[in-house]
Amino acid sequence: MRVVALAICALVLLSSPEPATSVHRRYHSIFSFGDSFADTGNNPAVFAWYSVFDHVMRPPYGSTFFGRPTGRNADGRLILDFIAESLELPYVPPYLGPPFASPSPADGGRFRQGASFAVGAATALDVEFFRERDIPGAPSKFPFNSSLGVQLEWFESLKPSLCRTTQECREFFGGSLFFVGEFGVNDYHVSFQRKSVREVRSYVPRVVGKISMAVERLINHGATTLVVPGVIPSGCSPPVLAMFPDAGPAEYDSRTGCLRAQNELGRHHNALLQASMAKLRAKHPHARIICADFFSPVMEIVASPRKFGFRDDVLTVCCGGPGRNNYNGSVLCGDPLATTCGDPSGSLYWDGVHFTEAANRHIAGGWLSSIQRSEARACPGN
């Protein structure tokens, strides 16, 4: 029987026409925590609370796929959207809106198939950490704490509407796919405004510790499959490149044009994160904790843009203002003075740090393969 079970499992995986079809029946919902890379519309709700219009609600945001702005920081779909499609689930709705109001536990019905708690500019560390160090914009432009800890509290306030008993919650969340992150990019990028790269590097254990705490907290709530993305190569990000206009030639990678130290910080974060997740796997062997690679897919495109269908000027944003790499922090995408490239599918970066739908599709493919491999290992006898 064991041999038959293994054979059936292998047959299902090998005969799948696309990366995640072998696992789509396993998951009935997706719950996501993070920042603007996973925010499906929470940030406009936050802006609305302060009577401020969010620029991502202006064209050309959403123009590639949705045909209108949806609150996503992209011209179309996010990584999370591609994963939901592949798992034959609806797009993950934003927890805070619409409608732009604080949800109540009674809203659980509309979140039976998942929710995104991610908010643009969210950090792993709480706002007090940045304020104590006199870091401006901490962690966002408004006095609103949307850190990982706060997002977990939102999830816990929603939980009673989704399940009532411990067993019911374990069954429900055991059939859910959890994304914890990406977290760390905003912690580091906002700190670059006031601190040296060396000092920001010292924050990495704290950030990774917060992520590890969140993963374990969700496991204790009943989560059994958790995807934990690492950080992007910040040294290639146009906004970060603009922060260091006086960097000397030796500070850049001559092959890519990216800043060496900032990318090394990302590698350090990802190494500590993987080590931390390995410890959690040993502590919770029943849970599948999947480390999703956010760094390598971006670096692959930066190093060989034509190979992946992108333009040679790979560090130039598609929608932005006058400045280095067509990025200008004072002229945001959607502003009257901003310009948009003719074909976003040829660009890696959409409006700054955020990626185009084409890039998100490429990154999502790698994450889906990681999810599939975890399912293969979960087959009987593996």
C-alpha positions as CSV (number, residue, x, y, z in Angstrom):
1,M,0.0,0.0,0.0
2,R,2.9,2.4,0.8
3,V,4.4,1.8,-2.7
4,V,1.0,2.4,-4.3
5,A,0.5,5.6,-2.3
6,L,3.9,6.9,-3.3
7,A,3.3,6.0,-7.0
8,I,-0.1,7.8,-7.0
9,C,1.5,10.9,-5.3
10,A,4.3,11.0,-7.9
11,L,1.9,10.5,-10.8
12,V,-0.3,13.4,-9.6
13,L,2.7,15.7,-9.3
14,L,4.4,14.7,-12.6
15,S,1.2,14.9,-14.6
16,S,0.3,18.4,-13.5
17,P,0.0,20.8,-16.5
18,E,1.2,23.8,-14.4
19,P,3.2,24.2,-11.2
20,A,0.5,24.2,-8.5
21,T,-2.4,22.3,-9.9
22,S,-1.4,19.2,-7.9
23,V,-1.9,21.1,-4.6
24,H,-4.9,23.4,-5.4
25,R,-7.5,21.1,-3.8
26,R,-5.6,21.1,-0.6
27,Y,-6.2,24.8,0.2
28,H,-9.5,26.5,0.6
29,S,-8.2,29.8,1.7
30,I,-5.2,32.1,1.8
31,F,-4.2,34.4,4.6
32,S,-1.5,36.9,4.0
33,F,0.6,39.3,6.1
34,G,3.1,41.8,4.7
35,D,3.6,45.1,3.1
36,S,2.9,46.7,-0.3
37,F,4.2,43.6,-2.1
38,A,1.1,41.7,-0.8
39,D,-1.3,44.6,-0.1
40,T,-4.5,44.0,-2.2
41,G,-6.2,47.2,-1.1
42,N,-5.6,47.9,2.6
43,N,-3.5,51.0,2.1
44,P,-6.2,53.1,0.5
45,A,-8.4,52.4,3.5
46,V,-5.7,53.6,5.8
47,F,-5.3,56.8,3.7
48,A,-9.0,57.3,3.7
49,W,-9.1,57.3,7.5
50,Y,-6.8,60.3,7.4
51,S,-8.8,61.9,4.6
52,V,-5.8,61.6,2.3
53,F,-6.1,60.2,-1.2
54,D,-3.8,57.3,-2.0
55,H,-1.9,57.8,-5.3
56,V,-2.2,54.1,-6.1
57,M,-5.9,54.7,-6.7
58,R,-5.0,56.8,-9.8
59,P,-4.3,55.5,-13.3
60,P,-2.2,54.0,-14.6
61,Y,-2.2,51.6,-11.6
62,G,-4.0,48.4,-12.4
63,S,-4.1,49.2,-16.1
64,T,-2.4,46.1,-17.4
65,F,-4.9,43.5,-16.0
66,F,-7.7,45.0,-14.0
67,G,-8.3,48.0,-16.2
68,R,-8.5,50.3,-13.2
69,P,-6.7,51.0,-9.9
70,T,-7.5,48.4,-7.2
71,G,-5.2,49.6,-4.4
72,R,-2.4,47.3,-5.6
73,N,1.1,48.8,-6.0
74,A,1.5,47.5,-9.5
75,D,0.2,47.9,-13.1
76,G,-1.6,44.6,-12.6
77,R,-1.5,41.5,-10.5
78,L,0.7,40.9,-7.5
79,I,2.6,37.7,-6.6
80,L,-0.2,36.8,-4.3
81,D,-2.7,37.1,-7.2
82,F,-0.9,34.7,-9.4
83,I,-0.6,32.2,-6.6
84,A,-4.4,32.5,-5.9
85,E,-5.1,31.9,-9.6
86,S,-2.9,28.8,-9.7
87,L,-4.5,27.4,-6.6
88,E,-8.0,28.1,-8.2
89,L,-8.9,30.5,-5.4
90,P,-10.4,34.0,-5.6
91,Y,-8.1,37.0,-5.3
92,V,-7.3,37.5,-1.6
93,P,-9.5,40.4,-0.4
94,P,-8.1,43.2,1.8
95,Y,-9.1,43.0,5.4
96,L,-9.6,46.7,5.9
97,G,-11.6,47.4,2.9
98,P,-13.6,48.1,0.9
99,P,-15.7,49.1,2.6
100,F,-13.2,51.6,4.1
101,A,-14.1,50.8,7.7
102,S,-12.8,48.6,10.5
103,P,-14.1,45.1,10.0
104,S,-16.0,43.4,12.7
105,P,-16.0,39.7,13.6
106,A,-19.3,39.5,11.8
107,D,-17.4,40.0,8.6
108,G,-16.0,36.5,8.8
109,G,-18.3,35.3,6.1
110,R,-16.6,37.3,3.4
111,F,-13.2,36.1,4.6
112,R,-13.9,32.3,4.5
113,Q,-11.6,32.0,1.6
114,G,-8.9,34.2,3.1
115,A,-7.8,37.8,3.7
116,S,-4.8,40.0,3.2
117,F,-3.7,41.9,6.3
118,A,-0.8,43.4,4.4
119,V,-0.5,47.2,4.4
120,G,1.9,49.3,2.3
121,A,4.9,50.5,4.3
122,A,4.3,47.9,7.0
123,T,7.3,46.9,9.1
124,A,8.2,43.8,11.1
125,L,9.3,46.0,14.0
126,D,6.8,48.2,15.9
127,V,6.8,51.9,15.4
128,E,8.3,52.6,18.8
129,F,11.6,51.0,17.6
130,F,12.0,53.6,14.9
131,R,10.8,56.6,17.0
132,E,13.3,55.7,19.8
133,R,16.1,55.9,17.1
134,D,14.8,59.2,15.6
135,I,14.2,57.6,12.2
136,P,11.9,59.8,10.1
137,G,8.8,58.4,8.5
138,A,8.6,55.8,11.2
139,P,7.3,53.5,9.9
140,S,5.0,55.3,7.5
141,K,3.8,58.8,6.7
142,F,0.9,58.6,9.0
143,P,0.5,57.8,12.8
144,F,-0.8,54.4,12.0
145,N,1.0,51.3,13.3
146,S,0.5,48.4,10.8
147,S,3.4,46.4,11.8
148,L,3.5,42.6,11.8
149,G,2.3,42.5,15.4
150,V,-0.7,44.6,14.6
151,Q,-1.6,42.5,11.6
152,L,-1.5,39.4,13.8
153,E,-3.9,41.1,16.2
154,W,-6.3,41.7,13.2
155,F,-6.1,38.1,12.3
156,E,-6.8,37.1,15.9
157,S,-9.8,39.4,16.0
158,L,-11.2,37.8,12.9
159,K,-10.5,34.2,14.0
160,P,-13.7,33.7,16.1
161,S,-15.8,34.3,13.0
162,L,-14.0,31.6,11.1
163,C,-13.8,28.9,13.8
164,R,-14.9,28.4,17.4
165,T,-13.2,25.4,19.0
166,T,-9.5,24.4,19.0
167,Q,-10.3,21.4,16.8
168,E,-12.4,23.4,14.4
169,C,-9.7,26.0,14.0
170,R,-7.0,23.3,13.4
171,E,-9.2,21.8,10.7
172,F,-9.9,25.2,9.1
173,F,-6.5,26.7,9.2
174,G,-4.9,23.3,8.4
175,G,-6.6,23.8,5.0
176,S,-5.3,27.3,4.6
177,L,-2.2,28.6,3.0
178,F,-0.4,31.3,5.1
179,F,2.0,33.9,3.7
180,V,4.1,35.6,6.4
181,G,5.8,38.5,4.6
182,E,7.7,39.8,2.9
183,F,8.8,41.7,6.0
184,G,12.1,43.6,6.5
185,V,12.3,45.8,3.4
186,N,10.5,48.8,5.0
187,D,12.4,48.3,8.3
188,Y,15.7,48.7,6.4
189,H,14.7,51.2,3.7
190,V,13.3,53.7,6.2
191,S,16.3,53.3,8.4
192,F,18.7,54.1,5.5
193,Q,17.4,57.7,5.7
194,R,19.2,58.3,9.0
195,K,21.5,55.3,9.8
196,S,24.5,53.7,8.1
197,V,24.2,50.4,6.4
198,R,26.3,48.8,9.1
199,E,24.0,50.0,11.8
200,V,20.9,48.9,9.9
201,R,22.5,45.5,9.6
202,S,22.5,45.2,13.4
203,Y,18.6,45.4,13.2
204,V,18.4,42.1,11.2
205,P,18.2,39.7,14.2
206,R,15.4,41.8,15.6
207,V,13.5,41.7,12.4
208,V,14.0,38.0,11.8
209,G,13.0,37.4,15.5
210,K,9.7,39.2,14.9
211,I,9.0,37.1,11.8
212,S,9.9,33.9,13.6
213,M,7.5,34.9,16.5
214,A,4.7,35.4,14.0
215,V,5.2,32.1,12.3
216,E,5.1,30.2,15.6
217,R,2.1,32.2,16.8
218,L,0.2,31.2,13.6
219,I,1.2,27.6,14.0
220,N,-0.2,27.7,17.5
221,H,-3.5,29.0,16.0
222,G,-3.6,25.9,13.7
223,A,-1.7,26.9,10.6
224,T,0.2,24.0,9.1
225,T,1.5,25.4,5.8
226,L,3.3,28.7,5.9
227,V,5.2,30.5,3.2
228,V,7.9,32.8,4.5
229,P,9.5,35.1,1.8
230,G,12.9,36.6,2.2
231,V,13.7,40.2,1.2
232,I,14.5,41.6,-2.2
233,P,17.9,42.8,-3.3
234,S,17.6,46.4,-2.0
235,G,20.8,47.5,-3.6
236,C,19.1,47.2,-7.0
237,S,16.0,49.1,-5.9
238,P,15.7,52.5,-7.6
239,P,14.6,54.4,-4.4
240,V,17.5,53.0,-2.5
241,L,19.9,53.9,-5.4
242,A,18.6,57.4,-5.2
243,M,19.3,57.5,-1.4
244,F,23.0,57.1,-2.0
245,P,23.9,59.6,-4.8
246,D,27.4,60.0,-3.6
247,A,28.4,56.3,-3.5
248,G,31.7,55.7,-5.2
249,P,32.4,53.2,-8.0
250,A,33.7,50.6,-5.6
251,E,30.3,50.5,-3.8
252,Y,28.5,49.3,-6.9
253,D,28.6,45.9,-8.5
254,S,30.0,46.6,-12.0
255,R,28.0,43.8,-13.6
256,T,24.6,44.9,-12.4
257,G,24.8,48.5,-11.2
258,C,23.5,47.5,-7.8
259,L,24.8,48.7,-4.4
260,R,26.9,46.0,-2.9
261,A,26.5,46.6,0.9
262,Q,22.7,47.0,0.7
263,N,22.4,43.7,-1.2
264,E,24.7,42.0,1.3
265,L,22.4,43.1,4.0
266,G,19.6,41.4,2.2
267,R,21.6,38.2,1.9
268,H,22.4,38.4,5.6
269,H,18.7,38.8,6.4
270,N,17.7,35.8,4.2
271,A,20.4,33.6,5.7
272,L,19.3,34.3,9.3
273,L,15.7,33.9,8.3
274,Q,16.3,30.4,6.8
275,A,18.2,29.4,9.9
276,S,15.4,30.6,12.1
277,M,12.8,28.7,10.0
278,A,14.9,25.5,10.2
279,K,14.7,25.7,14.0
280,L,10.9,26.1,13.9
281,R,10.6,23.1,11.6
282,A,12.5,21.0,14.1
283,K,10.2,22.3,16.9
284,H,7.0,21.9,14.9
285,P,7.6,18.9,12.6
286,H,3.9,18.7,11.7
287,A,4.0,22.2,10.0
288,R,5.4,22.9,6.6
289,I,7.4,26.1,6.7
290,I,8.4,27.1,3.1
291,C,11.1,29.7,2.6
292,A,10.2,31.6,-0.6
293,D,13.1,33.2,-2.5
294,F,12.4,36.8,-3.3
295,F,16.1,37.7,-3.8
296,S,17.3,35.4,-6.6
297,P,14.5,35.9,-9.1
298,V,15.0,39.6,-9.1
299,M,18.8,39.3,-9.3
300,E,18.4,36.9,-12.3
301,I,16.4,39.5,-14.2
302,V,18.8,42.3,-13.2
303,A,21.8,40.2,-14.4
304,S,20.2,38.9,-17.6
305,P,17.1,41.0,-18.5
306,R,16.8,39.9,-22.1
307,K,16.9,36.3,-21.1
308,F,13.6,36.8,-19.2
309,G,12.0,39.2,-21.7
310,F,12.9,42.5,-20.0
311,R,14.6,45.6,-21.4
312,D,18.3,46.3,-21.0
313,D,17.6,49.4,-18.8
314,V,16.4,47.0,-16.2
315,L,16.9,49.4,-13.2
316,T,14.7,52.1,-14.8
317,V,11.1,52.3,-13.4
318,C,8.3,52.2,-15.8
319,C,6.1,54.9,-14.1
320,G,7.9,57.7,-12.5
321,G,9.3,61.2,-12.6
322,P,12.5,62.9,-13.7
323,G,15.5,61.6,-12.0
324,R,17.9,58.7,-11.8
325,N,16.4,55.6,-13.2
326,N,13.2,57.6,-13.9
327,Y,12.5,57.7,-10.1
328,N,11.7,60.8,-8.3
329,G,10.3,60.7,-4.7
330,S,8.4,63.9,-5.3
331,V,6.8,62.9,-8.6
332,L,4.9,59.7,-7.9
333,C,3.4,57.4,-10.5
334,G,0.0,58.8,-11.4
335,D,1.0,62.4,-10.8
336,P,0.4,64.8,-13.7
337,L,4.2,65.2,-14.2
338,A,4.9,61.4,-14.1
339,T,5.5,59.4,-17.3
340,T,4.7,55.8,-18.0
341,C,6.6,53.5,-20.3
342,G,4.8,52.2,-23.4
343,D,5.1,48.5,-22.4
344,P,5.2,47.7,-18.7
345,S,5.8,44.0,-19.5
346,G,9.3,44.9,-20.5
347,S,10.1,46.6,-17.2
348,L,11.2,45.0,-13.9
349,Y,10.2,47.9,-11.7
350,W,6.8,49.6,-11.9
351,D,6.9,52.7,-9.8
352,G,10.0,52.4,-7.6
353,V,10.5,49.5,-5.3
354,H,7.5,47.7,-6.6
355,F,7.6,45.3,-9.5
356,T,5.5,45.1,-12.7
357,E,2.9,42.4,-13.2
358,A,5.4,40.7,-15.6
359,A,8.1,40.5,-12.9
360,N,5.5,39.4,-10.3
361,R,4.5,36.5,-12.5
362,H,8.1,35.4,-12.8
363,I,8.7,35.5,-9.0
364,A,5.4,33.7,-8.3
365,G,6.4,30.8,-10.5
366,G,9.4,30.1,-8.2
367,W,7.2,30.4,-5.1
368,L,4.6,28.0,-6.5
369,S,7.4,25.5,-7.3
370,S,8.5,25.7,-3.7
371,I,4.9,25.0,-2.5
372,Q,4.7,22.1,-4.8
373,R,7.9,20.6,-3.6
374,S,6.7,20.9,0.0
375,E,3.6,18.9,-1.0
376,A,5.8,16.3,-2.7
377,R,7.7,15.8,0.6
378,A,4.4,15.5,2.4
379,C,3.4,12.5,0.4
380,P,3.1,9.2,2.4
381,G,6.5,7.7,3.1
382,N,8.4,11.0,2.3
